[in-house]
Amino acid sequence: MLKDLIYTRIGAVAVLKEKVEAEVKKLEAEGKLKTTDAKSFLESIETKGKEEEAKFKEQLKTTLKEVIDELGLATKEDLQKLKEDLK
């Protein structure tokens, strides 16, 4: 389920990016948007997208850690400590 959510988000972002780029190119071709403005706009969208992706990944990590804690699952660190204790 989580994997599906991630893939859905990635797919939605890709489709949105394509649509925005197509619309910007259309406005540029119609002379309603300067080439430099179009490039600047697309770069700002890309930067914002990367920032949002980083935020999403961080939120996902936090959520997964909370779920692992709630379920009482062993982490890598827990297993490593157990191995050291058994030596």
N, C-alpha and C positions, 0 to 999 in steps of 0.2 A: 504494500500500500504506500509506504513512504517513497519507494523507488518510483512508483507511478506519479506521485505528487511532484517529485523532482523533475521527472521527464516532462510532465505537463507544463511545469513552469518554464523549463528550457525551451520547449516547443513554442509556447506562447510568446516568449521574448524574441525568438527568432522570427516568427511571423510578424510581430509588431515592428521589428527592425526593418524587415523587408518592405512593409507597407509605408513606413515613414520615409525610407530612402526613395521609394518610387514616387511618393507625393512631392518630396523635395525636388527631385529631378524634373517632375512635371512642372512645378512652379518655376524652376530655373529655365526650362525650355520655353515657357510662356512669357518669360521676361519679367515675372513678378517677383523674382528673387535673384540677387546677384550671385555669381559663382562663388565669390569669396564668402558671402553670407551663408550660402548653402553648405560649404565645407566647414565653416565655423560651427554652424548649427549641428551638423552630423557629428563633428568631433565632440561637441559638448554633450550630445546624447550618448555617445559611446562612453565618455568618461563617467557620466551619471550612471549608465548601465553597469559599468565595472564596479562602481561604488556600491550600488544596490546589490550586486552579486556577492560582494564581500560581506555586506551586512547580512544577507540571507544565509550565507555559509556560517557566519558566526552565530546567528540565531539558531540555526539547525544544530550546530555543535552543542550549544547550551541546552537546547531541548533534549537532545539525545542523552547528554550527561544526566539531566534530571530524570529521564525515564530509566536509565541504567541504575541510578541511585534508588529510585522508588521500587524497582524490581529486585534490588539487592544482588545484581549481577556482579561478578568479579571483573575487575579491570585488568589491563596489562600490568599495571603497577602492583595490584593485589597478588597476581600470580607470580610476579618476580619476587616479591617479598616472601611469599610462601616457599618458593624454591630456595631462597637464601636461608630461611628458617629451618628447612629440612636438611641442609647441609651439615 
